[in-house]
Amino acid sequence: MSHRLIRNADHVVTMDPARRELAGADLRLRDGVIVEIGTMLEAQGADVLNAAGCLVTPGLVNTHHHLFQTLTRAVPAAQDALLFGWLQALYPIWARMGPAHIRASARLGLAELALSGCTMSSDHLYLYPNGARLEDTIEAALEVGLRFHPTRGAMSIGQSLGGLPPDSLVEREPTILRDCERVVDAFHDPAEGAMVRVGLAPCSPFSVSRELMRDAAILAREKDVMLHTHLAENDEDIAYSLEMFGCRPGQYAEELGWTGDDVWHAHCVKLDGREIDLFAQTRTGVAHCPCSNCRLGSGIAPVRAMRDAGVPVGLGVDGSASNDAGDLIGEARQAMLLQRVARGADAMAAREALEIATLGGAQVLGRPDCGALAVGKRADIAVWDLSGLEAAGSWDPVALLLAGPRRVRDLLVDGKLVVNEGNLVTLDARQVAGEANRLAQGLANDA
């Protein structure tokens, strides 16, 4: 039986229903679950983690990523392109990847997320070159120790049929559906506290057929798993939908069964008022990716309007080829700042941004067992050191978090340490970086 006591935290942000914030608090963890929160708790033989001088929060939740892209950061040909041109510059590079690249890229991306305070991450893997499989990413997540929601993505419409991706990167739709069923049966765990849950995720309306979108939705509901795709990311995306489908992306999604509390869409930068109302009424989730949206010039997502209407919103770092980093606490700050730029200085406060990054993400991913610090919740916890120079002089530790420490001190997933004293404990960070650099250099040399 595992038993740990986080003792004497200066400040604890619970994200419980009352949004309590506690001073000088302790948390007792047993077998991956929070069993007691209070002050001056007895150790009772527990492993003690001293949190004096620290802020304790729920672990951050990443609702959208492309981990395979971590080996293609800052590719010169894609640096200044909008979404469609950016994709066309990178597809030929990604087509040369194989299982070793996918695994190493995922290991690097998840390790980076862990150091930014993330305990649970989704991933959208929509291409499978040279024998790559979804389990390449699952194996990496098990090594790092994060809670993982991989999605079996797909592309089926190549350039010869009017799509964006090269034909070498698309798959036949019957093959896609068979493999979707295989990975769900092999890896999806519906139980409370699950470390791995699998979703289905055709890449986007401009890379798969209407039939695959509909068939994926039917299969997902037969298997009781979630659905994910890109939607309404930029003006090009809207124009494509209007030209090819004769409707806006929200209507397209609704017609094909892609709304509901078992669905979440990435980006949604260009949703209009009717689409926001549709998502609110159906409890369809949104993965907001502010840094990627800025990097690609896509715009500012209407997060304030979404939240006010009741749309579930979480944060995503998106792929590192469009973000350059996997820093989830940085995304929370960017989300707050962009809403203030768009709507005024009172449009979003630090606590709301932190809520979106924790509880909001857990709600989007259908995880009521995560996202908050309360008795009975999973012990996914971030401990932030506020004793350094970057935190000195602060009056409000929660507001400071979005501008202060960039790396978590300690990170626990299901009560197990993944980061301790600022260092990964599950993997050798130097080895992870070295392998990634070697493989990335090989891709660059072949370009």
Secondary structure, DSSP 8 states (H G I E B T S, - for coil): --EEEEEEEEEEE--STT--EEEEEEEEEETTEEEEEESS---TT-EEEE-TTEEEEE-EEE----GGGGGGTT-GGGTT--HHHHHHHHHHHHTT--HHHHHHHHHHHHHHHHHTTEEEEEEEE---GGG--THHHHHHHHHHT-EEEEEEEE----GGGT-SS-GGG---HHHHHHHHHHHHHHH---STT-SB--EEEE--TTTS-HHHHHHHHHHHHHHT--EEEEES-SHHHHHHHHHHHSS-HHHHHHHTT--STTEEEEE-TT--HHHHHHHHHHT-EEEE-HHHHHHTT-----HHHHHHHT--EEE----HHHHS---HHHHHHHHHHHHHHHH-TTS--HHHHHHIIIIIHHHHTT-TTSSS-STTSB--EEEEE--SGGGTT-S-HHHHHTTS-SS-SEEEETTEEEEETTEESSS-HHHHHHHHHHHHHHHHHH-
